[in-house]
Amino acid sequence: MAQNESVDVVLVGAGIMSATLAVLLKELDPSLKLEVVEAMDSGAAESSNPWNNAGTGHAGLCELNYTPQAADGSIDIKKAVHINTQFEVSRQFWSYLIRKGSLGSPRAFINPVPHLSYVEGDKGVAFLKKRFELLKQHHAFAEMQYTEDKTVMQQWMPLMMPGRPADQHIAATRVMKGTDVNFGALTNQLLALLGKVPDAQVKYSKKVTGLRRNGSGWSVTIKDVNSGNSRDVDARFVFLGAGGAALPLLQASGIPESKGFGGFPVSGQWLRCDNPEIVRQHQAKVYSQAAVGAPPMSVPHLDTRVVDGKTSLLFGPYAGFTTKFLKHGSFTDLPFSVRMGNIGPMLAVARDNMDLTKYLVSEVMQSMEQRLQSLRRFYPEAKAEDWRLEVAGQRVQIIKKDPKKGGVLQFGTELVAAQDGSLAALLGASPGASVTVSIMLDLIERCFPEQAKGAWAGKLAEIFPAREKTLATDAALYQKISAECDAALQMVETTPAQQFA
Ligand SMILES: Cc1cc2nc3c(=O)[nH]c(=O)nc-3n(C[C@H](O)[C@H](O)[C@H](O)COP(=O)(O)OP(=O)(O)OC[C@H]3O[C@@H](n4cnc5c(N)ncnc54)[C@H](O)[C@@H]3O)c2cc1C
């Protein structure tokens, strides 16, 4: 019998997660032989595509759900600080690659766009003010500005001000150093880089259809989507970076750690505007609070997007119910993911989240006029003819076992790894692409612990001069490294008008 091909690492999926891990591994050990396997005919074809996600460089600068308010009125800023420092770690990696000359122009994937939070009503204003006062004390948010003054807001978000009731009580915060990130362009730059280094291959139109234990590693069955032919590749380590489809592959691996996980897919839609007259008047990402009963991923925001050198506006997302795990997936994805081990948690989540399911179904059923009504909360004078509906990417939220409730729905991401470190899968979608590098560093520490502490430690320290915990506590170091990243990523101080001129 012919011997299988053999590599050190197989990465399933050519989205931002696999592309980042593959490049990082090659930086740490250039001798590693690796293969990225992608079912579609190009990279970043699912959630990492710029129009399938919002492109917000999540850094806790504007997302109100990262600073939850408890029943006693207290506000917890821990999550905002954590995500901010994780984003700084991502920026360190991108800056390192730019300085090395390994990536193209940073402007092709990251652009400065101010991040604003906007609230209405006495309760909303009181929350935002308190949140601002807390965040401002932390060095990561020292540059945040707050206003209840409508003439100031007219400068910050001119599109959003005309047509509002004169007595409306509103407030906003602004951080100028927010970003819009084209994660698709970044993914493709990383994949192109892999194409140039020895012993790294990116193979398109190839779908992973099976995984089998093979000694201390794995045999991966890869089907050519066009010819239907399959081949097996042996690998010491497998990363399941298949986005929404990571769950079924994790189940196929049969590792004990996969038991009990289920997926709750949520679809999304946006309103998009390319009318230059309107686009010109809004140069910000403005996040507000989700409607009562709405899940965190449907927090509304009106965003400047910079994709392929053109600016557009995006509003949404409008979440919806679906049974597909990928935008290009199948309606049988959800039913086929039911197993003996996860049926309990899945039923418990269905029982406890009826309101969420009803909300998602009602969102899908909305008319264009109803969608415009939501937009007019932000942009009162919005006209239907300037906006068109776009389908966003899929999110598969994690369902996991819970000793008390039987099963719970989780809105974050979770790295599930085999105990021997030979396989890892990334489940969930939030805060997503912005924190990819931190997630992959976590993977490296869990699956390659000896190398991370030994042979790779020096290189890791060179690429990442400070990690999340240090950045959260050392103000001077944070400012120094952040300024160095600003320079490498060309995040020069500009006014919004200059940026888009
Ligand atoms: C509506 C929405 C808005 C978002 N907004 C933001 C945001 O503003 N900021 C942010 O940071 N993040 C955001 N995210 C999250 C972010 O987009 C994702 O976390 C990120 O893109 C996931 O990358 P990935 O590489 O894991 O998956 P993907 O980009 O989905 O890539 C997975 C790849 O695996 C391939 N694949 C699947 N199965 C197989 C198989 N069997 N064999 C071979 N290939 C396979 C797929 O074709 C796909 O190309 C958003 C997500 C959504 C859906």
PDBQT file of the ligand as one rigid body, heavy atoms in Angstrom, charges set to zero:
ROOT
HETATM    1  C1  LIG A 601     -21.873  39.133  11.273  1.00  0.00    +0.000 C 
HETATM    2  C2  LIG A 601     -20.497  39.064  11.832  1.00  0.00    +0.000 A 
HETATM    3  C3  LIG A 601     -19.843  40.215  12.254  1.00  0.00    +0.000 A 
HETATM    4  C4  LIG A 601     -18.558  40.150  12.791  1.00  0.00    +0.000 A 
HETATM    5  N1  LIG A 601     -17.919  41.299  13.113  1.00  0.00    +0.000 NA
HETATM    6  C5  LIG A 601     -16.645  41.258  13.581  1.00  0.00    +0.000 A 
HETATM    7  C6  LIG A 601     -15.949  42.451  13.844  1.00  0.00    +0.000 A 
HETATM    8  O1  LIG A 601     -16.456  43.548  13.641  1.00  0.00    +0.000 OA
HETATM    9  N2  LIG A 601     -14.690  42.360  14.329  1.00  0.00    +0.000 N 
HETATM   10  C7  LIG A 601     -14.093  41.157  14.567  1.00  0.00    +0.000 A 
HETATM   11  O2  LIG A 601     -12.962  41.151  15.041  1.00  0.00    +0.000 OA
HETATM   12  N3  LIG A 601     -14.726  39.986  14.311  1.00  0.00    +0.000 NA
HETATM   13  C8  LIG A 601     -15.983  40.014  13.811  1.00  0.00    +0.000 A 
HETATM   14  N4  LIG A 601     -16.645  38.859  13.513  1.00  0.00    +0.000 N 
HETATM   15  C9  LIG A 601     -15.997  37.573  13.806  1.00  0.00    +0.000 C 
HETATM   16  C10 LIG A 601     -14.974  37.182  12.747  1.00  0.00    +0.000 C 
HETATM   17  O3  LIG A 601     -15.471  37.411  11.463  1.00  0.00    +0.000 OA
HETATM   18  C11 LIG A 601     -14.631  35.705  12.938  1.00  0.00    +0.000 C 
HETATM   19  O4  LIG A 601     -14.270  35.460  14.277  1.00  0.00    +0.000 OA
HETATM   20  C12 LIG A 601     -13.461  35.272  12.067  1.00  0.00    +0.000 C 
HETATM   21  O5  LIG A 601     -13.582  35.722  10.747  1.00  0.00    +0.000 OA
HETATM   22  C13 LIG A 601     -13.393  33.752  12.101  1.00  0.00    +0.000 C 
HETATM   23  O6  LIG A 601     -12.312  33.345  11.319  1.00  0.00    +0.000 OA
HETATM   24  P1  LIG A 601     -12.069  31.814  11.045  1.00  0.00    +0.000 P 
HETATM   25  O7  LIG A 601     -10.792  31.717  10.322  1.00  0.00    +0.000 OA
HETATM   26  O8  LIG A 601     -12.218  31.032  12.301  1.00  0.00    +0.000 OA
HETATM   27  O9  LIG A 601     -13.325  31.345  10.172  1.00  0.00    +0.000 OA
HETATM   28  P2  LIG A 601     -13.744  31.656   8.666  1.00  0.00    +0.000 P 
HETATM   29  O10 LIG A 601     -13.263  32.968   8.180  1.00  0.00    +0.000 OA
HETATM   30  O11 LIG A 601     -15.216  31.400   8.585  1.00  0.00    +0.000 OA
HETATM   31  O12 LIG A 601     -12.948  30.576   7.836  1.00  0.00    +0.000 OA
HETATM   32  C14 LIG A 601     -13.233  29.206   7.922  1.00  0.00    +0.000 C 
HETATM   33  C15 LIG A 601     -12.846  28.585   6.610  1.00  0.00    +0.000 C 
HETATM   34  O13 LIG A 601     -12.896  27.162   6.741  1.00  0.00    +0.000 OA
HETATM   35  C16 LIG A 601     -13.366  26.629   5.513  1.00  0.00    +0.000 C 
HETATM   36  N5  LIG A 601     -13.862  25.276   5.769  1.00  0.00    +0.000 N 
HETATM   37  C17 LIG A 601     -14.944  24.928   6.504  1.00  0.00    +0.000 A 
HETATM   38  N6  LIG A 601     -15.052  23.582   6.542  1.00  0.00    +0.000 NA
HETATM   39  C18 LIG A 601     -14.005  23.083   5.833  1.00  0.00    +0.000 A 
HETATM   40  C19 LIG A 601     -13.581  21.762   5.518  1.00  0.00    +0.000 A 
HETATM   41  N7  LIG A 601     -14.233  20.694   5.956  1.00  0.00    +0.000 N 
HETATM   42  N8  LIG A 601     -12.470  21.609   4.754  1.00  0.00    +0.000 NA
HETATM   43  C20 LIG A 601     -11.774  22.707   4.301  1.00  0.00    +0.000 A 
HETATM   44  N9  LIG A 601     -12.146  23.976   4.571  1.00  0.00    +0.000 NA
HETATM   45  C21 LIG A 601     -13.248  24.158   5.342  1.00  0.00    +0.000 A 
HETATM   46  C22 LIG A 601     -14.435  27.620   5.096  1.00  0.00    +0.000 C 
HETATM   47  O14 LIG A 601     -14.720  27.526   3.708  1.00  0.00    +0.000 OA
HETATM   48  C23 LIG A 601     -13.797  28.950   5.479  1.00  0.00    +0.000 C 
HETATM   49  O15 LIG A 601     -13.060  29.518   4.432  1.00  0.00    +0.000 OA
HETATM   50  C24 LIG A 601     -17.917  38.892  12.941  1.00  0.00    +0.000 A 
HETATM   51  C25 LIG A 601     -18.558  37.731  12.502  1.00  0.00    +0.000 A 
HETATM   52  C26 LIG A 601     -19.825  37.807  11.926  1.00  0.00    +0.000 A 
HETATM   53  C27 LIG A 601     -20.469  36.570  11.415  1.00  0.00    +0.000 C 
ENDROOT
TORSDOF 0
